[in-house]
Amino acid sequence: MSAEDHAGHEQQQVAVYDRGAAIEQSDAFENPGLPPHRPRQTDLHPEKERRAERQVVGWFLVSMLGTVLAIVAYVAVPIVEGDMTSVRLSNLFLGLAIALALLGIGIGGMHWARQLMSSHEVVEERHPSRGSEKSRARAVEIFQLGDQESGFTRRSLIRNTLIGAIALVPLPAIVLFRDLAPAQDAVEAISNTMWRQGTRLALDPTGTPIRAADVTIGSAFHVIPEDLKDLDHDGGYLDQKALASVLLVRVPLDRLNEQPDRAGWSYDGIVAYSKICTHVGCPVALYEQQTHHLLCPCHQSTFDVTDHAKVIFGPAKRPLPQLPITVDDEGYLIAQSDFTEPIGPSYFERLHHIDEGHIPLSAAETENRA
């Protein structure tokens, strides 16, 4: 085959034809190129450039003002309990002020990009994810060029007001979220419950005291302090219930594996443990009668009732706090004291709130329980 015939054969192989139309198809398209650059008014007139710069600064200052107004509105327009008008006014002024703060940054940034940053269109060719040292050095050069074109370093007034607006805009959120914490010390608020010496164990939610004789083997009772029924919802009923909720279970005495220093914490096989999971605080409310295991429905942490609610499965790291109980002269179950350690998930200060005076604890056990 001659060279001319071979070239013709290769050309036939690359060409694609639409059957029936005999029109040559090609995946290639013509490069349209970039449109000619059209200078803006700020590129042609220095006074308009300065005016645009002042406008950008003005929008960033408006953002700062909105941030300050949000904090002022939160303090000056408090929510009055039972007054829906105060709720609406507080939400209105807070929303307007925060919207002003965010819009100031957004509009100022867009105005800066449209009027003052470089408007030349560029094409960046694709390249491998890890370029050569030469291309990486070029990237640094391009970054520096972008800084020069945007004027971020050169336009110090715009840069500083932008930084100020961004630094101030989170302040309303900090003020609002900080006010969600209890007025008292947060650690102290969850370190103690309503359980006291002599407090009767009562059914949840009726508040009926529980006799030891009514607790049969394999049964489980959701328990609250008897005094809880005296609180109303405005007096902290739900908060105290969340802290003091207990699960009461009776197991055969031969199955109960009690440590000698905790032998007096149960009564005739009846044990009481906090319902608040030590993982993330979900209610541990599922009881398996055959295995005597308590199961947390959220993340499947499993606790052994017969062995001081020891963790046998799941992400929880500590046993459920045990409530020491006994009976009074009338046969009703009562608490010997409050929990000897804080209920619920761990936190940094937990070690300092373990009641070592109630029962001696070794250093290793204190560390494990914390």
Secondary structure as GFF3:
##gff-version 3
##sequence-region A 1 370
A	DSSP	alpha_helix	3	14	.	.	.	ID=ss1
A	DSSP	beta_strand	16	17	.	.	.	ID=ss2
A	DSSP	beta_strand	24	25	.	.	.	ID=ss3
A	DSSP	alpha_helix	41	44	.	.	.	ID=ss4
A	DSSP	alpha_helix	46	76	.	.	.	ID=ss5
A	DSSP	alpha_helix	84	115	.	.	.	ID=ss6
A	DSSP	alpha_helix	133	150	.	.	.	ID=ss7
A	DSSP	alpha_helix	156	168	.	.	.	ID=ss8
A	DSSP	alpha_helix	171	178	.	.	.	ID=ss9
A	DSSP	alpha_helix	186	191	.	.	.	ID=ss10
A	DSSP	beta_strand	201	203	.	.	.	ID=ss11
A	DSSP	three_ten_helix	212	214	.	.	.	ID=ss12
A	DSSP	beta_strand	220	225	.	.	.	ID=ss13
A	DSSP	three_ten_helix	226	230	.	.	.	ID=ss14
A	DSSP	three_ten_helix	233	235	.	.	.	ID=ss15
A	DSSP	alpha_helix	237	244	.	.	.	ID=ss16
A	DSSP	beta_strand	246	250	.	.	.	ID=ss17
A	DSSP	three_ten_helix	253	255	.	.	.	ID=ss18
A	DSSP	three_ten_helix	260	265	.	.	.	ID=ss19
A	DSSP	beta_strand	270	274	.	.	.	ID=ss20
A	DSSP	beta_strand	286	288	.	.	.	ID=ss21
A	DSSP	beta_strand	293	295	.	.	.	ID=ss22
A	DSSP	beta_strand	302	304	.	.	.	ID=ss23
A	DSSP	three_ten_helix	305	307	.	.	.	ID=ss24
A	DSSP	beta_strand	310	313	.	.	.	ID=ss25
A	DSSP	beta_strand	325	327	.	.	.	ID=ss26
A	DSSP	beta_strand	333	335	.	.	.	ID=ss27
A	DSSP	three_ten_helix	350	353	.	.	.	ID=ss28
A	DSSP	alpha_helix	363	369	.	.	.	ID=ss29
###
